[in-house]
Amino acid sequence: MQTLERRDYHLSTGFLGVDGLLPALTKAGRTDIAYRLLQHEDYPSWGYEIGKGATTIWERWNSINPDGTFNDVGMNSFNHYAYGAVGEWMYRTMAGVSAAEPGYRKITIAPEPGDGVDDVDYSLQTPYGTVRSAWATDDGPMTLDVTVPANTTAEVRIPAANRWAVTEGGGSPIEDSEHVEFVREDEGVVVLEVGSGDYSFAVAPALGDLGAARAEAAATAAQVSSLNLDGPAGRAAKRDLAKRTALLRGEISGAWDLAARDAEEERVAEAVHRALAAAANLDRAVQMYADNGMVTEATAAGLRDRLTAIEKSLSRASARLVGAVAVLQVPGEEVLPGDVVEVSVRVDNSGKQSLKEVASSLEVPDGWTAEPVGAPADTVPAGGQVEHAYEVTVPEDAAVGPAELSGELSYSRSGGTAGLPVGGTLMVGPGVQITATSSAPASADGGQTATISATLHNRSDVTQRGELSLTGPAGWSAEPVGYEIPAGQDADVDVEVVVPQTVVAGPVSLTVATGATPAEQAAATVTVGLATPPSESTDHIDLGEATSETAHGLTASERSGTNQEAGLTRRYTHSSYPGGWFEFDAAVPADGSFVVRIVETFDGARRKTYDVELDGQVARSVDLTRTGGGQGAMTHQFLVEPSALTADGSVRIRFRDTGADYDPSVADVWVVPVA
């Protein structure tokens, strides 16, 4: 996916990759990108070849260059099928035809429509006869014509919300077809089994909504029937709930029957709204009996959840039937803490009748406010549009990032109210922006204090208060520093950080931040300088220099050796023989902390991992990486606290290769007291 994105979703495959690319995208759930690749017309693409007059597949993507010239004739066939392997994806995925059993005795027909292609008509001659898959989406929801040859069966997979949304044979629900067997619903696909013959399937979203409402109403009736309510009052309550539920089921079934008979949409919509009114009446009754203690709160909550699902399904059906589309319009640009922005709930009515009793509501995050603007229109004429505007106030302490807004647009007819959910996202930007950073001094040693100065700009129209924090590698930390910046003003804020004693010389990347998101953060750099030689030390071992090594009682593993690297004498353990070591005596402070400062040499870009032991105990596991090429050196050190090991003023220091990466290669070691 990342490779495709970098190439603006264009092909970069050769013979071996092209046949697997689109199937792999489909398998990953990105058939949308496969369609996008298929339909490009610029280089490189199949459409580019067609645009140059190709009627067969070329050997190269650019057998003819954009300027009309021909590429090298030595490998430039204009009839070379390799890139034509995309045809298999078109047959198996676009048309959806494949053999479920050898010889097509059982067939899979599973088309996957995509943007940019409105219709596909594909036929295949099999040993049993012609298989056909022909679908279209240009006139709205998908239609699919299928031909299954004699003495075969087919599994037909149709993209649809549920089983009730699929019709066959001129609009009849599939449950009414004796030749179509429903198998299952599979993540937005309805799976059917059919025998030989011709079939005309269609997707009817409103019918699917009504079917879902009908099924949920049946489950509600079963739940009401199972209620165990004691006493005359309880039995009366149960009878009342059962009566109201039966009325609801009747109204939904009436709407279903009208839709299944392809009645006029306005008639179906009237029936849907009568069902919505029945659902609202049942909901009020459930709440009343819960308030009176006739049913438990848990039972009432379960029933009302079912009724909410029914009302949502019926509302979706109503919107499809009457042509109502509701959206929440929000600003595309980011908003800042303290801003007041206008959003609106908009409803478009493409139907033949006005929408009446139109109302809207808007929910905002905690701490935010939303106030209606003016007197919103309560009627949307046929073919018209209405907006309900709201002023949304972003709190001064609003969190940076996406803020979700949600609401509902409702309208009424025939005593029933449909509610259409709306939602949108406002992107809250940081009120304070870090515009510049600097550090002082130019170089700081371990234990010294460095100051990071950050320039903060208040982008908002209100005073901004907060804290500037600093983070960095392990061992680097600082106390946050508070700030208060008037609207539109700048402020310089300083954060002090102590350079840790266990550190590597060179630039260290730190992050200063006013918040947790990248937009609230900025990079800063402190340069660590470890002097070699240091101004004070209790001992110095010059590795690779015989006199110094002898004076410190150096011993080493068999393959350890010395030579010069990066202009320095050095001792190494030998990377070809993992587990090597060398060790020596060093004078240390008997009663105080100290650092072991090490100059490490490299012959190129390398990662080194090894242990440093003091009197047989691991004091530091080194993990050091150099990215530069050629020979060079790095200085690093680690802190040692006083202990029984150091009380006699001497330790045995061992460098031991752990065998994981490159071996230690050390030029100098100093023992530096820490004040």
Secondary structure, DSSP 8 states (H G I E B T S, - for coil): -HHHHHTTS-----HHHHHHHHHHHHHTT-HHHHHHHHH--SSSSHHHHHHTT-SS--SSTTSB-TTS-B--GGG--SS-GGGGGHHHHIIIIIS-EEESSGGGSEEEE-----TT--EEEEEEEETTEEEEEEEE-TTSS-EEEEEE-TT-EEEEEEE-SSGGGEEETTTEEGGG-TTEEEEEE-SSEEEEEE-SEEEEEEE-HHHHHHHHHHHHHHHHHHHHHT----HHHHHHHHHHHHHHHHHHHHHHHHHHHHHHTT--HHHHHHHHHHHHHHHHHHHHHHHHHHHTTSS-HHHHHHHHHHHHHHHHHHHHHHHHHHTEEEEEE--SS-B-TT-EEEEEEEEEE-SSS-BEEEEEEEE--TT-EEEE-S---S-B-TT-EEEEEEEEE--TT--SEEEEEEEEEEEEETTEEEEEEEEEEEEE--SEEEEEEEEESSSB-TT-EEEEEEEEEE-SSS-EEEEEEEE-STT-B---EEEEE-TT-EEEEEEEEE--SSEESEEEEEEEESSSSGGGEEEEEEEE---SS-S--SEEEETT-HHHHHHTT-EE-TT-EEEEETTEEEEE--TTSTT-EEEEEEE--SSS-EEEEEEEEESSSEEEEEEEEETTEEEEEEEEEE-S-SSEEEEEEEEE---TTTTTSEEEEEEEE-SSSB--EEEEEEEEE--
